[in-house]
Amino acid sequence: QLKLVESGGGLVQPGGSLRLSCAASGFTLDQHAIAWFRQAPGKEREGVSCITSSGDNTLYADSVKGRFTISRDNGNNTVYLQMDSLKPEDTAVYYCAAEAITCSFYSRRYYTYFDVWGQGTVVTVSS
C-alpha cells in the first residue's frame, strides 16, 4: 500500500519554528516530486511548496517565501518542510502529496491529479 505520513505539527508561538516530515512507505520517493499543502478551517486547500524528485528545483507560495524551506532526503525516503517565523495565519492542517518527477501538477494547480496523499498534521500558531 502506498502511503505518505506527515509528522512534526504542533502548537507554536508566533515567530517560532517547526519542521514537518513526510515519510513514504510502500514506494520510494526518488521518482516523485513532493508537495506540501495546507487547509485552514473554512478555507480552500492551498499549495505551499513543491520539490522535484532530484531536489534541484523548488517552488513556494508567495505567502511563505523566505520563511519556509522544503528539502528532501531520498536515502531516508523523507521530505521536510522547515517553517520559520511562523505567523497565526499559518495555522492549518498540512498535507504532503506525491506526483511524478517534476512539480508540473503543483505549478498548474492540478491538485486533484496528485495520486498519493498523507493524512495531515495540525499546525497551530498562537500565543
C-alpha positions in Angstrom: 0.0 0.0 0.0 1.3 3.4 -1.0 1.3 5.8 2.0 2.6 9.2 3.0 2.7 10.0 6.7 3.2 13.6 7.9 4.6 14.4 11.4 6.0 17.3 13.3 3.0 19.5 13.7 2.0 21.2 17.0 1.4 24.4 18.8 4.0 27.1 18.5 4.1 30.8 19.3 4.2 33.5 16.6 7.8 33.8 15.4 8.6 30.2 16.3 9.7 27.3 14.1 8.5 23.8 13.3 9.9 21.1 11.0 7.4 18.9 9.3 8.3 15.5 7.9 6.7 13.5 5.1 7.7 9.9 5.1 6.8 7.4 2.4 6.0 3.7 2.7 5.3 1.2 0.0 7.2 3.2 -2.6 10.4 5.2 -2.9 10.3 8.9 -3.2 13.2 9.3 -5.6 10.9 9.2 -8.6 8.4 11.6 -7.3 8.0 15.3 -6.7 6.6 16.0 -3.3 4.4 19.0 -2.5 3.1 20.4 0.8 -0.4 21.8 1.0 -2.4 23.3 3.8 -6.0 23.9 4.6 -7.3 26.2 7.3 -10.8 25.9 8.7 -13.3 27.3 6.2 -10.7 27.8 3.5 -9.7 26.0 0.4 -6.7 23.8 0.2 -3.6 25.9 -0.6 -0.3 24.9 -2.3 2.6 25.8 0.0 5.7 24.3 -1.6 7.0 21.7 -4.0 10.3 19.9 -4.6 11.2 17.9 -7.7 12.4 14.3 -7.5 16.0 15.3 -7.8 15.7 18.2 -5.3 17.1 20.6 -7.9 14.1 22.7 -8.1 11.7 24.1 -5.5 8.6 26.2 -5.6 7.0 28.3 -2.9 3.7 30.1 -2.4 4.3 33.9 -2.1 2.9 33.8 1.5 5.7 31.5 2.7 8.7 32.6 0.6 11.7 33.4 2.7 10.2 31.7 5.8 9.7 28.1 4.7 12.3 25.7 3.2 11.5 22.4 1.6 14.1 19.7 1.3 14.4 16.0 0.8 16.5 13.0 1.9 15.9 10.3 -0.7 18.1 8.0 1.3 15.6 8.2 4.2 12.6 8.4 1.9 11.5 11.6 3.6 10.7 15.2 2.6 10.9 18.0 5.1 9.3 21.4 5.4 11.2 23.8 7.7 8.9 26.5 8.8 10.4 29.6 10.5 9.0 33.0 11.5 5.6 31.4 11.9 2.5 33.6 11.8 -1.0 33.0 13.1 -2.2 32.8 9.5 0.0 29.7 9.0 -2.4 27.8 11.2 -3.8 24.9 9.2 -3.7 21.2 8.6 -0.6 20.5 6.5 -0.6 17.7 4.0 2.1 16.2 1.7 1.3 14.6 -1.6 3.2 12.9 -4.5 3.3 13.5 -8.2 5.7 12.2 -10.8 9.3 13.7 -11.2 8.5 17.4 -11.6 6.2 19.8 -9.9 4.0 20.1 -13.0 0.7 19.4 -11.4 1.6 21.7 -8.5 2.6 24.6 -10.7 -0.6 24.3 -12.7 -2.7 23.8 -9.6 -4.0 20.5 -10.8 -4.1 19.3 -7.2 -6.6 16.5 -7.8 -4.0 14.8 -10.0 -1.8 14.1 -7.1 -2.1 10.3 -6.6 -0.9 9.8 -3.0 -1.8 12.0 0.0 -0.9 11.9 3.6 -3.5 12.2 6.4 -2.2 15.6 7.5 -0.6 17.1 10.6 -2.0 20.1 12.5 0.0 23.3 12.9 -1.3 25.9 15.3 0.4 29.3 15.7 -0.9 31.1 18.7 0.3 33.0 21.7 
